[in-house]
Amino acid sequence: GQSLEQPSEVTAVEGAIVQINCTYQTSGFYGLSWYQQHDGGAPTFLSYNALDGLEETGRFSSFLSRSDSYGYLLLQELQMKDSASYFCAVRGTGAGSYQLTFGKGTKLSVIP
Amino acid sequence: ETGVTQSPTHLIKTRGQQVTLRCSSQSGHNTVSWYQQALGQGPQFIFQYYREEENGRGNFPPRFSGLQFPNYSSELNVNALELDDSALYLCASSLDRGTYEQYFGPGTRLTVT
């Protein structure tokens, strides 16, 4: 099976940088994804890491360390609109490899 | 906007009833996954359909069933509704079953009383 741990809530100031961590336990590993979900909205894809290292997409970056079963999402130059829930998700291997397992989410509040 | 649509937006049912939720995938996508999201939780995988065949199933009982049609639209059917089935039901389409990027619809909020 698969399980993911991420902080339930994070608060940060507008313009600052925030890091949301995710640790996972899986029977196999195919990649770590990040999704953003605003209240009342649908999850939207942010990033995907299959290999170790940092992936950068504009203000958002995502990091993966497969040896540590750990990843994080880095949000820079925070804006009020970044207030949302952020989910890490993993795909396993073998049977169920097409199944995406999500963490419980981190609620980010950006304050002025 | 992802191009994935779901209907209805909201639904109220009584325990024991049956419900059908619908999803229209993004153009060109042949794979759809269904998720249940309880309040304050992450989406939980129900099952995935690829080219009209079930391609994987999460830890949900058989009263949760689905269909995918030749145009790749999809249905989620839930029989014998229970109070715990109250949740947001999300469908997500992807270009192929191995594609990691999924495009979610806005969801159907189901309330079972």
Interface residues (C-beta under 8 A of the other chain):
Chain A: Y30 G31 S33 Y35 G41 A42 P43 T44 F45 Y48 A50 F87 A89 R91 A95 G96 S97 Y98 Q99 L100 T101 F102 G103 K104 G105
Chain B: T2 V4 T31 S33 Y35 G40 Q41 G42 P43 Q44 F45 Q48 Y50 N55 G56 G58 L90 A92 R97 G98 Y100 E101 Q102 Y103 F104 G105 P106 G107
